[in-house]
Amino acid sequence: MKLAPGPSSVWEKIKMLLSRRRDPIQFYEETFNRYGDTVYLKFGKLDFLMVRNPEGIEEVLQIDAKNYIKSVSYERFRLVFGNGLLISNGETWRKQRLLMASAFTSKSIERLHPLIIEECQEMMKNWKDDGKFDLAEEMNLITLQIISKSMLDQLTDEETKTIRQSVQEILRYLQTSYHHILMMILSIVPVKDKIAAAIKVESYLPFPKVKSFFRAIKNIDDLVHSIIEKRRKLNRNDNLLDQLIRATDDQGQGKMSNQQLRDEVVNILLAGHETTSNALAWTFHQILKYPEVYQKMKEEINQVVQGESPAYEDLSKLVYTQAVFKESMRLYPPFWRVSRRSLKDTKVNGYDVPAGTNVITAIYTIQRDERYWEHPLEFRPERFLITDPNQHRFTYLPFGGGPRICIGISLAMTEAITILASVLKNYDIEKDFDQDPTLLLSITMQPKEGCKVKLKKVQK
Ligand code: HEM
């Protein structure tokens, strides 16, 4: 068997584990620089493969996709995501992806545009002129409002609050290490289904975060189930949930059960919120760091957008603004790595990959690799104004790649460009921080210190 290079001594592996804990980005950087684009690591019974080149990543995510499922690290999220699109596999995933696609057509997204505008206006109504704000926090709130309202339609204030609190509790908990510690302990105990055992033990842990997490799941489940019942009875077609209720497969069959609908709603609420909000927070950081980019973007927006908010048709004309958002996701991809588990023995970059290997594709690293990007650390939106036919498409992966590419790309782009254009059309932004933000790495990549700014209303 020809395995990829990697550390062999126990001491070297321990050093790597410690360095990964200290600074995951530096760990990836150093490991690739030392061993090359394909690195094999074995920790106890767990096999890992790290991949950094576009050809290798394309093999995993696209060419050989049927030989992979979501990696073991996603399993701990099953309690929250159930059998939803994000973490399901095989036939369940394939069937669901087809059903879900009908709710994400460009027509469906266009219908959501007025709601996005409404939420932008609502957000800006609360902004005092000359006030200080954390734009990361504001983006977090508005993206959650947009995704919950587009999914579930008009919600009462109480319902909105329940969703917001539950989503925050769930995300906060998923960032803790309880599960990893339990899995390490269980790896030396003869238990068959270690993940199920870890989740069971977790539910008994006497910590406040654990209690809030399980309470949040119950609250969100109760609320989503009651909304599903209500929308089924109303039999309308006003929002994404209505479309999912009606969705059928190509033979007009296969409608979703209430439990499957619940899983998909929760998947969309969580997948469609944090990602977009972080991408926007990083974009604000970048335009504040580069005043010439900010100025150029503002000029384009002032030229294209006539009223206070961009019309749907304006979005495709805001080409520079789109390039800024894409460049920001190149340097700060909200999902900074994507992983899979091999179902059977296979190969990547010519190396053998044993069945059961956890394969990590290093999105953050490849998007800053000087072999594929000129001056990779510079923020240059212009690179997205031209299409380079020689650029391998698996060098830019903020939305992933292959059959499991993000289903929400159009919604994310529509939302992001509408929000950026609305804010810059109505406000001048000044930064209220001195240093570049630090990376907060969990499932997503966030600016740890938020994005503190001063906002001044534009005088008309
Ligand atoms: C800037 C915003 C976003 C980014 C950067 C992003 C990124 C990603 C990435 C990298 C994946 C692939 C994960 C993997 O292969 O393991 C993914 C999948 C997914 N995303 Fe997004 N996403 C964004 C917005 C959204 C939105 C707005 C929605 C929903 C409305 C959404 C729903 C999903 C779902 C359901 C999947 C799973 C698809 C499948 O496995 O078939 N995302 N996203």
Boltz pocket constraint, residues with backbone or C-beta under 6 A from the ligand:
constraints:
  - pocket:
      binder: B
      contacts: [[A, 85], [A, 86], [A, 87], [A, 97], [A, 267], [A, 268], [A, 271], [A, 272], [A, 273], [A, 275], [A, 276], [A, 279], [A, 333], [A, 334], [A, 335], [A, 338], [A, 339], [A, 397], [A, 398], [A, 399], [A, 400], [A, 401], [A, 403], [A, 404], [A, 405], [A, 406], [A, 407], [A, 408], [A, 409], [A, 411], [A, 412]]
      max_distance: 6.0
